[in-house]
Amino acid sequence: MIGLDTNVLVRYLTQDDAKQFQEASVLLLGLEKQQRSAYLSTVTLCETVWVLARAYKIDRAQIVEMFVTLLDTSLFVIEDKDAVREAVNLYRSGKGDFADYLVGIRSRNAGSVTMATFDTALHAHSDLFSAPAAALRKGKPSARGQAVRRPGDAPGPRQQA
């Protein structure tokens, strides 16, 4: 498996630079021929959406179409693929950014009852997001001091050293 950086994925998807598109294509065809995979991290995917939307002015529907193709292509190993697919579906019809949806979904999947945000466009998805003032009213309060700590973590404000 070989990981792809955002610039390689963007060159492949946009074909805007003939030389770099050719190089990206040779890489992907070579991986396919060798029965290897191309790894796409969630960070790479978030950056790719941002570049396609902001720098290339590609509309949301086209970006969704590109990502559905990536998700359905066996060549690509996509980090947290189910969460990415769910984020693509929310991005398709929502007003928020892809990265926001992905972060909200991954936060929920990690056990968060909500993602506190000032981005009012995301509040329409109340199963994932809420205003900071409303966040404490979501779900059951958990016991204090239940956070998982790794060896070497600094003690919290209520913990004795």
PALO-348378 format. One record per atom (N, C-alpha, C): residue number from 1; x, z, y; residue in one letter. Coordinates in Angstrom, 2 decimals, always signed. Each point is the difference from the previous one (the first is absolute). Layout:
N
num c1 c3 c2 residu
NUM X Z Y A
...
***
This chain:
161
num c1 c3 c2 residu
1 +0.86 +0.00 -1.18 M
1 -0.86 +0.00 +1.18 M
1 +0.90 +0.00 +1.23 M
2 -0.47 -0.69 +1.03 I
2 +0.69 -0.05 +1.28 I
2 -1.02 +0.34 +1.09 I
3 +0.36 +0.94 +0.86 G
3 -0.87 +0.36 +1.10 G
3 +0.08 -1.02 +1.13 G
4 -1.12 -0.23 +0.66 L
4 -0.03 -0.94 +1.11 L
4 -0.16 +0.74 +1.32 L
5 +0.82 -0.36 +0.96 D
5 -0.12 +0.52 +1.35 D
5 -1.10 -0.77 +0.73 D
6 -0.49 +0.59 +1.06 T
6 -1.07 -0.62 +0.78 T
6 +0.36 -1.41 +0.44 T
7 +1.23 -0.21 +0.48 N
7 +0.35 -1.32 +0.51 N
7 -0.03 -1.08 -1.08 N
8 +0.34 +0.34 -1.22 V
8 -0.07 -0.97 -1.11 V
8 -1.46 -0.32 -0.31 V
9 -0.84 +1.02 -0.06 L
9 -1.42 -0.22 -0.29 L
9 -0.66 -0.80 +1.12 L
10 +0.30 +0.32 +1.24 V
10 -0.58 -0.73 +1.13 V
10 +0.43 -1.46 -0.03 V
11 +1.28 -0.25 -0.24 R
11 +0.48 -1.40 -0.07 R
11 -0.73 -0.76 -1.10 R
12 -0.21 +0.66 -1.14 Y
12 -0.68 -0.64 -1.12 Y
12 -1.45 -0.30 +0.35 Y
13 -0.67 +0.95 +0.63 L
13 -1.43 -0.17 +0.30 L
13 -0.25 -0.98 +1.15 L
14 +0.86 +0.01 +1.01 T
14 -0.24 -0.83 +1.18 T
14 +0.65 -1.38 -0.07 T
15 +1.07 -0.10 -0.76 Q
15 +0.75 -1.26 -0.13 Q
15 +0.43 -0.55 +1.37 Q
16 +0.28 +0.90 +0.93 D
16 +0.32 -0.41 +1.36 D
16 +1.47 -0.37 +0.21 D
17 +0.85 +0.38 -0.92 D
17 +1.42 -0.33 +0.06 D
17 +0.34 -0.68 -1.33 D
18 +0.22 -1.30 +0.07 A
18 +0.16 -0.80 -1.23 A
18 +1.12 +0.52 -0.89 A
19 +1.14 +0.34 +0.59 K
19 +1.14 +0.46 -0.79 K
19 -0.31 +1.34 -0.68 K
20 -0.54 +0.94 +0.76 Q
20 -0.29 +1.31 -0.57 Q
20 -1.18 -0.06 -0.97 Q
21 -0.99 -0.85 +0.27 F
21 -1.09 -0.19 -0.96 F
21 +0.54 -0.52 -1.31 F
22 +0.91 -0.97 +0.07 Q
22 +0.60 -0.57 -1.21 Q
22 +0.75 +1.07 -0.79 Q
23 +0.76 +0.83 +0.71 E
23 +0.76 +1.05 -0.66 E
23 -0.92 +1.03 -0.65 E
24 -1.06 +0.37 +0.70 A
24 -0.98 +0.95 -0.56 A
24 -0.70 -0.61 -1.21 A
25 -0.34 -1.27 +0.09 S
25 -0.67 -0.69 -1.12 S
25 +0.91 -0.09 -1.22 S
26 +1.27 -0.31 +0.22 V
26 +0.95 -0.07 -1.12 V
26 +0.10 +1.36 -0.67 V
27 +0.05 +1.06 +0.80 L
27 +0.05 +1.35 -0.56 L
27 -1.23 +0.29 -0.86 L
28 -1.18 -0.25 +0.55 L
28 -1.23 +0.32 -0.73 L
28 -0.17 -0.88 -1.24 L
29 +0.33 -1.27 +0.11 L
29 -0.07 -0.88 -1.17 L
29 +1.02 +0.41 -1.06 L
30 +1.17 +0.43 +0.46 G
30 +1.03 +0.48 -0.94 G
30 -0.45 +1.27 -0.72 G
31 -0.62 +0.90 +0.74 L
31 -0.51 +1.22 -0.63 L
31 -1.07 -0.34 -1.05 L
32 -0.87 -0.91 +0.37 E
32 -1.07 -0.40 -0.92 E
32 +0.60 -0.65 -1.26 E
33 +0.98 -0.88 +0.20 K
33 +0.64 -0.68 -1.13 K
33 +0.70 +1.00 -0.92 K
34 +0.60 +1.03 +0.59 Q
34 +0.71 +1.03 -0.78 Q
34 -0.94 +1.10 -0.49 Q
35 -1.30 -0.16 +0.27 Q
35 -1.01 +0.98 -0.37 Q
35 +0.32 +1.38 +0.58 Q
36 +0.40 -0.02 +1.27 R
36 +0.27 +1.21 +0.75 R
36 -1.05 +0.10 +1.10 R
37 +0.02 +1.09 +0.71 S
37 -1.02 +0.27 +1.02 S
37 +0.61 +0.17 +1.38 S
38 -0.87 -0.13 +0.99 A
38 +0.35 +0.28 +1.39 A
38 -0.77 +1.25 +0.42 A
39 +0.72 +1.00 +0.47 Y
39 -0.60 +1.27 +0.37 Y
39 -0.37 -0.01 +1.49 Y
40 -1.25 +0.39 +0.30 L
40 -0.48 +0.12 +1.37 L
40 -0.40 +1.44 +0.25 L
41 +0.73 +0.66 +0.89 S
41 -0.34 +1.39 +0.34 S
41 -1.16 +0.02 +0.99 S
42 -0.65 +1.14 +0.11 T
42 -1.09 +0.14 +0.96 T
42 +0.53 -0.15 +1.43 T
43 +1.22 +0.44 +0.25 V
43 +0.58 -0.16 +1.34 V
43 +0.18 -1.49 +0.32 V
44 +0.53 -0.75 -0.96 T
44 +0.15 -1.44 +0.19 T
44 -1.35 -0.66 +0.28 T
45 -1.02 +0.40 -0.72 L
45 -1.33 -0.59 +0.20 L
45 -0.56 +0.35 +1.37 L
46 +0.16 +1.25 +0.43 C
46 -0.48 +0.39 +1.33 C
46 +0.73 -0.76 +1.09 C
47 +1.30 -0.11 -0.13 E
47 +0.78 -0.77 +0.98 E
47 -0.42 -1.47 +0.00 E
48 -0.27 -0.55 -1.16 T
48 -0.39 -1.40 -0.12 T
48 -1.31 -0.26 +0.72 T
49 -0.98 +0.86 -0.19 V
49 -1.27 -0.17 +0.70 V
49 +0.22 +0.05 +1.51 V
50 +0.80 +0.96 +0.44 W
50 +0.26 +0.13 +1.44 W
50 +0.65 -1.27 +0.55 W
51 +1.00 -0.51 -0.69 V
51 +0.69 -1.21 +0.46 V
51 -0.94 -1.21 +0.00 V
52 -0.77 -0.16 -1.07 L
52 -0.91 -1.14 -0.09 L
52 -1.06 +0.05 +1.10 L
53 -0.55 +1.19 +0.25 A
53 -1.06 +0.14 +1.00 A
53 +0.54 -0.07 +1.43 A
54 +1.08 +0.70 +0.26 R
54 +0.49 +0.12 +1.39 R
54 +0.90 -1.17 +0.41 R
55 +0.99 -0.29 -0.82 A
55 +0.98 -1.04 +0.38 A
55 -0.52 -1.41 -0.27 A
56 -0.71 -0.17 -1.12 Y
56 -0.47 -1.33 -0.38 Y
56 -1.45 -0.27 +0.39 Y
57 -0.70 +1.04 +0.46 K
57 -1.40 -0.13 +0.41 K
57 -0.89 -0.55 -1.11 K
58 +0.31 +0.38 -1.24 I
58 -0.81 -0.41 -1.14 I
58 -1.20 +0.93 -0.08 I
59 -1.17 -0.57 -0.18 D
59 -1.21 +0.84 +0.02 D
59 -0.14 +0.82 -1.27 D
60 -0.81 +1.02 +0.11 R
60 -0.23 +0.98 -1.06 R
60 -0.42 -0.66 -1.31 R
61 -0.90 -0.96 +0.06 A
61 -0.49 -0.65 -1.22 A
61 +1.13 -0.71 -0.74 A
62 +0.89 -0.66 +0.72 Q
62 +1.13 -0.69 -0.65 Q
62 +0.98 +1.00 -0.60 Q
63 +0.24 +1.09 +0.70 I
63 +0.90 +1.03 -0.53 I
63 -0.59 +0.60 -1.28 I
64 -1.29 +0.26 +0.02 V
64 -0.67 +0.53 -1.20 V
64 +0.15 -0.99 -1.16 V
65 -0.22 -1.27 +0.28 E
65 +0.14 -1.03 -1.04 E
65 +1.42 +0.00 -0.57 E
66 +1.00 +0.08 +0.86 M
66 +1.40 +0.04 -0.46 M
66 +0.25 +1.22 -0.89 M
67 -0.53 +1.16 +0.42 F
67 +0.24 +1.23 -0.76 F
67 -0.76 +0.03 -1.32 F
68 -1.19 -0.56 -0.03 V
68 -0.73 -0.09 -1.26 V
68 +0.79 -0.86 -0.99 V
69 +0.59 -1.08 +0.49 T
69 +0.83 -0.85 -0.86 T
69 +1.21 +0.78 -0.52 T
70 +0.67 +0.76 +0.88 L
70 +1.14 +0.81 -0.44 L
70 -0.44 +1.00 -1.06 L
71 -1.13 +0.67 +0.23 L
71 -0.50 +1.00 -0.94 L
71 -0.35 -0.60 -1.36 L
72 -0.45 -1.25 +0.00 D
72 -0.44 -0.64 -1.23 D
72 +1.08 -0.84 -0.69 D
73 +1.21 +0.02 +0.55 T
73 +1.11 -0.77 -0.56 T
73 +0.89 +0.92 -0.81 T
74 +0.16 -0.30 -1.27 S
74 +0.74 +0.89 -0.90 S
74 +1.49 +0.10 +0.34 S
75 +0.54 -0.91 +0.77 L
75 +1.40 +0.04 +0.40 L
75 +0.32 +1.25 +0.82 L
76 -1.00 +0.48 +0.76 F
76 +0.23 +1.10 +0.92 F
76 -0.38 +1.35 -0.61 F
77 +0.92 +0.94 +0.09 V
77 -0.27 +1.40 -0.33 V
77 -0.21 +0.67 +1.35 V
78 -1.19 +0.53 +0.19 I
78 -0.38 +0.55 +1.30 I
78 -0.14 +1.51 -0.11 I
79 +0.76 +0.69 +0.83 E
79 -0.06 +1.46 +0.03 E
79 -1.43 +0.45 +0.31 E
80 -0.51 +0.94 -0.78 D
80 -1.32 +0.57 +0.19 D
80 -1.07 -1.10 +0.15 D
81 +0.01 -0.89 -0.96 K
81 -0.82 -1.22 +0.05 K
81 -1.48 +0.27 +0.21 K
82 -0.55 +1.01 -0.66 D
82 -1.43 +0.29 +0.18 D
82 -0.31 +0.41 +1.43 D
83 +0.86 +0.82 +0.59 A
83 -0.19 +0.41 +1.39 A
83 +0.15 -1.18 +0.94 A
84 +0.94 -0.88 -0.28 V
84 +0.19 -1.20 +0.82 V
84 -1.24 -0.88 -0.08 V
85 -0.53 -0.19 -1.19 R
85 -1.21 -0.82 -0.15 R
85 -1.18 +0.60 +0.78 R
86 -0.15 +1.32 -0.09 E
86 -1.07 +0.66 +0.74 E
86 +0.20 -0.16 +1.51 E
87 +1.25 +0.13 +0.45 A
87 +0.31 -0.16 +1.43 A
87 -0.28 -1.43 +0.46 A
88 +0.32 -0.98 -0.83 V
88 -0.30 -1.40 +0.33 V
88 -1.50 -0.18 +0.16 V
89 -0.78 +0.59 -0.88 N
89 -1.47 -0.13 +0.09 N
89 -0.54 +0.66 +1.26 N
90 +0.53 +1.14 +0.39 L
90 -0.43 +0.64 +1.24 L
90 +0.45 -0.80 +1.23 L
91 +1.20 -0.52 -0.06 Y
91 +0.55 -0.82 +1.09 Y
91 -0.84 -1.27 +0.19 Y
92 -0.50 -0.54 -1.08 R
92 -0.81 -1.22 +0.04 R
92 -1.21 +0.17 +0.93 R
93 -0.67 +1.13 -0.09 S
93 -1.24 +0.18 +0.75 S
93 +0.08 +1.04 +1.11 S
94 +1.08 +0.75 +0.04 G
94 +0.11 +1.08 +0.98 G
94 +0.66 -0.44 +1.29 G
95 +0.13 +0.96 +0.90 K
95 +0.63 -0.27 +1.30 K
95 +1.39 +0.62 +0.11 K
96 +0.37 +0.79 -0.99 G
96 +1.30 +0.66 +0.02 G
96 +1.10 -0.90 -0.50 G
97 +1.22 +0.49 +0.13 D
97 +1.16 -0.72 -0.50 D
97 +0.17 +0.26 -1.50 D
98 +0.59 -0.95 -0.67 F
98 +0.26 +0.13 -1.43 F
98 +0.78 +1.28 -0.30 F
99 +1.04 +0.26 +0.77 A
99 +0.84 +1.18 -0.25 A
99 -0.82 +1.28 +0.10 A
100 -0.91 +0.07 +0.97 D
100 -0.85 +1.19 +0.13 D
100 -0.86 +0.20 -1.24 D
101 -0.60 -1.07 -0.48 Y
101 -0.83 +0.12 -1.21 Y
101 +0.85 +0.44 -1.19 Y
102 +1.17 -0.57 -0.14 L
102 +0.86 +0.36 -1.13 L
102 +0.43 +1.46 +0.08 L
103 +0.38 +0.45 +1.18 V
103 +0.40 +1.40 +0.17 V
103 -1.17 +0.93 -0.30 V
104 -1.19 -0.35 +0.48 G
104 -1.18 +0.82 -0.28 G
104 -0.32 +0.09 -1.48 G
105 +0.07 -1.11 -0.69 I
105 -0.27 -0.05 -1.44 I
105 +1.04 +0.81 -0.77 I
106 +1.26 -0.17 +0.35 R
106 +1.06 +0.73 -0.71 R
106 -0.09 +1.49 +0.29 R
107 -0.41 +0.36 +1.21 S
107 -0.19 +1.41 +0.34 S
107 -1.13 +0.59 -0.84 S
108 -1.12 -0.73 -0.09 R
108 -1.12 +0.45 -0.84 R
108 +0.45 +0.13 -1.45 R
109 +0.73 -0.98 -0.49 N
109 +0.45 +0.02 -1.39 N
109 +0.96 +1.15 -0.29 N
110 +0.67 +0.48 +1.05 A
110 +0.91 +1.14 -0.14 A
110 -0.73 +1.34 +0.10 A
111 -1.30 -0.05 +0.31 G
111 -0.79 +1.22 +0.03 G
111 -0.53 +0.41 +1.37 G
112 +0.31 -0.77 +1.04 S
112 -0.51 +0.33 +1.34 S
112 -1.51 -0.22 +0.05 S
113 -0.68 +0.88 +0.72 V
113 -1.45 -0.16 +0.16 V
113 -0.32 -0.99 +1.11 V
114 +0.95 -0.24 +0.89 T
114 -0.18 -0.98 +1.07 T
114 +1.36 -0.31 +0.61 T
115 +0.04 -1.05 +0.76 M
115 +1.17 -0.35 +0.80 M
115 -0.43 +0.17 +1.45 M
116 +0.61 +0.95 +0.69 A
116 -0.33 +0.24 +1.41 A
116 +0.65 -1.09 +0.85 A
117 -0.81 -0.64 +0.84 T
117 +0.51 -1.07 +0.84 T
117 -0.79 -0.08 +1.30 T
118 +0.68 -0.43 +1.05 F
118 -0.67 -0.26 +1.27 F
118 -0.54 -1.43 +0.05 F
119 +0.31 -0.82 -0.99 D
119 -0.44 -1.40 -0.04 D
119 -1.49 -0.06 -0.36 D
120 -0.84 -0.15 +1.02 T
120 -1.45 +0.05 -0.22 T
120 -0.51 -1.14 -0.86 T
121 +0.71 -1.11 -0.06 A
121 -0.41 -1.11 -0.87 A
121 +0.00 +0.43 -1.46 A
122 +0.84 +0.95 -0.35 L
122 +0.09 +0.47 -1.38 L
122 -1.07 +1.03 -0.35 L
123 -0.58 +0.63 +0.99 H
123 -1.01 +1.03 -0.25 H
123 -1.24 -0.55 -0.71 H
124 -0.20 -1.31 +0.06 A
124 -1.12 -0.61 -0.72 A
124 +0.15 +0.20 -1.52 A
125 +1.22 +0.22 -0.45 H
125 +0.27 +0.25 -1.43 H
125 +0.15 +1.51 -0.17 H
126 -1.12 +0.70 +0.12 S
126 +0.02 +1.47 +0.00 S
126 +0.45 +0.60 -1.33 S
127 +0.01 -0.80 -1.06 D
127 +0.51 +0.50 -1.28 D
127 +1.52 +0.12 +0.02 D
128 +0.64 -0.67 +0.96 L
128 +1.46 +0.02 +0.10 L
128 +0.52 +0.65 +1.29 L
129 -0.71 -0.21 +1.10 F
129 +0.53 +0.37 +1.31 F
129 -0.98 +0.86 +0.79 F
130 +0.57 +0.81 +0.87 S
130 -0.82 +0.76 +0.94 S
130 +0.83 +0.32 +1.23 S
131 -0.69 +0.34 +1.08 A
131 +0.68 +0.44 +1.21 A
131 +0.68 +1.34 -0.30 A
132 +1.10 +0.29 +0.67 P
132 +0.68 +1.27 -0.25 P
132 -0.92 +1.22 +0.16 P
133 -0.88 -0.03 +0.98 A
133 -0.90 +1.13 +0.22 A
133 -0.98 +0.18 -1.16 A
134 -0.33 -1.05 -0.70 A
134 -0.94 +0.07 -1.11 A
134 +0.68 +0.20 -1.35 A
135 +1.30 -0.15 -0.05 A
135 +0.72 +0.03 -1.28 A
135 -0.15 +1.32 -0.74 A
136 -0.01 +1.10 +0.72 L
136 -0.09 +1.31 -0.66 L
136 -1.35 +0.24 -0.66 L
137 -1.01 -0.75 +0.41 R
137 -1.33 +0.17 -0.59 R
137 -0.17 -0.82 -1.28 R
138 +0.99 -0.80 -0.36 K
138 -0.07 -0.83 -1.20 K
138 +0.43 +0.78 -1.22 K
139 -0.74 -0.10 -1.05 G
139 +0.39 +0.56 -1.29 G
139 +0.14 +1.50 +0.01 G
140 +0.46 +0.53 -1.11 K
140 +0.18 +1.44 -0.17 K
140 +1.36 +0.40 +0.53 K
141 +0.06 +1.14 +0.68 P
141 +1.30 +0.47 +0.45 P
141 +0.83 +0.42 -1.20 P
142 +1.28 -0.31 +0.03 S
142 +0.88 +0.41 -1.10 S
142 +0.73 +1.27 +0.40 S
143 +0.47 +0.72 -1.00 A
143 +0.70 +1.25 +0.25 A
143 +1.31 -0.29 +0.73 A
144 +0.34 +0.86 +0.94 R
144 +1.26 -0.16 +0.72 R
144 +1.16 +0.25 -0.94 R
145 +1.10 -0.65 +0.33 G
145 +1.23 +0.24 -0.76 G
145 +0.03 -0.72 -1.33 G
146 -0.90 -0.95 -0.22 Q
146 -0.03 -0.71 -1.27 Q
146 +0.81 -1.29 +0.04 Q
147 +0.66 -0.26 +1.11 A
147 +0.78 -1.23 +0.11 A
147 +1.13 +0.02 -1.01 A
148 +0.30 -1.15 -0.53 V
148 +1.10 -0.12 -0.96 V
148 +1.30 -0.04 +0.79 V
149 +0.91 +0.84 -0.38 R
149 +1.30 +0.03 +0.67 R
149 +1.07 -0.40 -1.01 R
150 +0.96 -0.75 +0.51 R
150 +1.15 -0.40 -0.82 R
150 +1.14 +0.97 +0.27 R
151 +0.89 +0.17 -0.95 P
151 +1.17 +0.85 +0.24 P
151 +0.74 -0.50 +1.25 P
152 +0.37 +0.93 +0.85 G
152 +0.72 -0.36 +1.21 G
152 -0.89 -0.19 +1.21 G
153 -1.34 -0.06 -0.19 D
153 -0.91 -0.12 +1.14 D
153 +0.10 +1.27 +0.84 D
154 -0.10 -0.18 +1.30 A
154 +0.00 +1.16 +0.90 A
154 -1.28 +0.78 -0.23 A
155 +0.05 +1.32 +0.09 P
155 -1.21 +0.80 -0.15 P
155 -0.99 -0.30 +1.12 P
156 -1.28 +0.07 -0.29 G
156 -1.03 -0.23 +1.00 G
156 -0.12 +1.19 +0.93 G
157 -0.81 -0.12 +1.04 P
157 -0.10 +1.08 +0.99 P
157 -0.53 +1.32 -0.57 P
158 -0.78 -0.02 -1.07 R
158 -0.56 +1.22 -0.56 R
158 +0.75 +0.47 -1.25 R
159 +1.11 -0.63 -0.27 Q
159 +0.74 +0.33 -1.22 Q
159 +1.28 +0.73 +0.38 Q
160 +0.32 +1.03 -0.76 Q
160 +1.26 +0.74 +0.24 Q
160 +1.15 -0.74 -0.63 Q
161 +1.15 +0.05 +0.67 A
161 +1.20 -0.66 -0.54 A
161 +0.64 +0.87 -1.05 A
***
